[in-house]
Amino acid sequence: MSMINQFLWVIFPYVSLAVFVVGHIYRYRTDQFNWTAKSSEFIEKKQLKLGSLMFHLGIIPVIGGHVVGLAIPQSWMEAAGVNNHMYHIGAVYIGSVFGLLTLGGMILLTSRRFTIRNVRRLSSASDMIVNVLLLFIVFMGIYSTLVTNAVQPEFNYRESISVWFRDLFMLRPDAALMVNVPLSFKIHILAGFGIFALWPFTRLVHVWSVPLNYVGRRYILYRKHRNYES
């Protein structure tokens, strides 16, 4: 059992992060022309617009909440005046609102990809896998927040998962910290590392292609040209 824990909470995270970094470098050096997300907007626009808006409005605060909860020690938060009750309100109630918004967006986007024939035909196998895996990850995150925290209110992930996560990046991970973590949290974490391993080989790479140069780019002027008959 200890060998399984070592694999799940030490080896697998490091392998996933290594594939994430090396895979991006390889993809960028060998496949720059496909470093993008193929647009299917011309096939179906309404569901894409709503689902994408919901997903992006929700996922940014969700990521921010994960960074705060995992990267910042509980003692630092308390020193800054954020006690456990205040943190619980932000993490559970406010986090759940944005989590449900993200889940709703993913349901729309995944349904669109699988149920609209032309969108499905345009999609690759990796597109399908990414959609399903992202939907699963978001669902397990919501389940852990709303259900697991209600059933096991005594569990404090900042004393186990957060410590393990920070130690992982300090090259001293302790798999024992994850032994008594509820199953829903474990599944959510492992699926998250799984998506990191798949990331370089899917359309998710377009996340890094932020068009910042558009801000300072000159306007493009369009002029009509009339053809006069002689």
N, C-alpha and C positions, 0 to 999 in steps of 0.2 A: 504494500500500500504506500509506503514511503517513496518507493521508486516512481509510482504513478504520480504522486504529489510533486516530486522533483521534476518530472517531465512536464507536468501541466503548468506549474508555477515558477519554473526556472528555465528549463530548456526551451519549451514552446514559445514563451514571450520573447526570448532573445533571438530565436530563429525567425520569428515573425518580423521583428524589428530589423534584423539583418537583411531579410528578403525585401522589406520595404525600402531600405536605403539603396542597396545594390541594384534592386530591380528598377528603381527610378533612374539611376545613373545609366544602366544598360538601355532602358527604353528611350531615354532622351538622346543617347548617342547613336542609336540604330533605327529609331522609328519616330523622328520628329514630325513627319508629315501627318501622322495619325494621332498626334498629341492633342486631342480635342474630343469634344462630345458631339457625336453626330446628331444634328437637329432633326426632329420629326414634327416640328411646328407646322409645316405646310400640310401635314396629313391630318392632324387634329390639334386644335389650339385651345379650346375652352377648358378642357379638363387639365391639360398641361399647365396652363397659366395659373389656375387655382391651386393645383397640387404643388407646383413648384414654389408659389408664393407662400403657402402654408408651411412647407418643409423648411424653406430658408429662413423664414421669420422665427420658426421654432428652434431650429438646430443651432443657431448662433448662441442664444442664451443657454441652451442645454450644454454645449461644449464649454462655455464659460463656467457653468455650474460644476461640471466635472473637473475642470482645472482647479477651481477653488477648493472643492471637496477632497481632491486627491493630492494636490501639490502643496497646499498650505496646512501645516500642522495645527491640530486642534488648540494647542497651547498658544499659538500665535493669534488665532482668532479670538480667544478669550482675553488675551492681553490687549487686543484692539477694542475690547468692549462688546464683542459679539458672543453672548453666552449660548449655551446649548439650545435653549428654547427659541431664541431668535434665529439661530442657524436652522433649526428644525422647520420653522415656518417658511424660511426662504427655500430650503432644499425640497421639502415635501409639497407644500401648497403652491408656491410660485413655480417651482420646478415642474410640478405636475401639469400646470396650465400649458407651459411651453412644450412639455413632453407630449401631451395629447394633441397639441397643434402639429407637432412634427409627425406623430403617428397618423393623424388624419391626412396630412400631405402625402406620406408614403403609401397609404392605402389607395389614394386616388392615382398616384403615379404608377404603382404596381398593377392596379386594376386596368389602367389604360394600356400598359405595355402588353398585358396578357389577353385582354378582351377585344381590343381593336385590331382587326386583322392586318391592316397595312402597317401599323406600328409594330406588331409582332413579327411580321415578315422582314422589316428593316432591322430588327434587333438581333444581336449576336447572342450566343450562349452565355458569354460573360455578362452581358447586359441583364439577362434574366436572373443569373445567379446573384449579381450585385443587388438588384432590386429586392429579391426575396430575402437575402441575408440582411440588408439594411432594415427591412420591415421587421424581421425577426429580432434584430438587436434593439430596435426602438421599442418593440412590444415587451421584450424581457426587461428593459429598463423601467418602463411604466409599471409592469407587474411587480418588480422588485420594490419600487417606490411606494405604490399604493397598497398592494396586497401583503407582501412579505413584511414590510415595516409595521403593518397593522397587526399581523399574526404574531410577529416576534418583535415587539416594541423594545425589548431589552438589548437587541443587537445594535451595535454602534460601529458602522463600517469605518469610521475615522480612527478606530483603535486597532483595526486589523487590515482591511483592504488598503487604506491610505498609507499605512506604514509600510506594508509590503510593496506597494507601488513606488514609493519614494526610494526605498532600499534597492529596488530593481535598477534604478538609474544611478545608484551609488555603487553598483556592482557587488552588493552584499545581500541578495534576496533570501528571505527566510520562508520556505514553503510551509512551515508549521503555522504561520500566521493565517493561512488560508484554509486550514483543516476544518474549523468550525464555522466557516462562512456559509450562510444559507445557499442552497442549490441554485436558486434563481439568480443570485448575484454571480455565482461561479459561471453559469451558462452565459450570462450577459458579458462578462469579462472575456471569456474564451472566444466567443463569437466576435467580440471587438478586435482581439488580436488577429483573428482569422481574416477580417476585412482588411486589416493593415497588410497582411501577407499577399492578399489578392490585389490590392490597390494599384501597384505599378503596371499591372497587366490588363487593366480595365479602363473604361472611360472616366473613372474617378480622377485620373491625372489632370483633367482639365481644371481642377480646383486650383492648381498652382499657376494657371495661365490667366492671371488677373490683368486686364488691359489698362494698366496704370498710365501708359503713354497716351491714352485717349484724352486725359485731362488737359495736357498741354499741347495737344495736336491742333494745328490750324483747321479752321472750318473748310469743308469741301463745298465749293460753289458749283452749282449746276445752272447752266444757261441754255436756253432754247435756241436752236438754230433753224432759221426758216430757209427753205429752198425756193428760190425765185426762178421762175422759168424765163429764159431769155427770149 
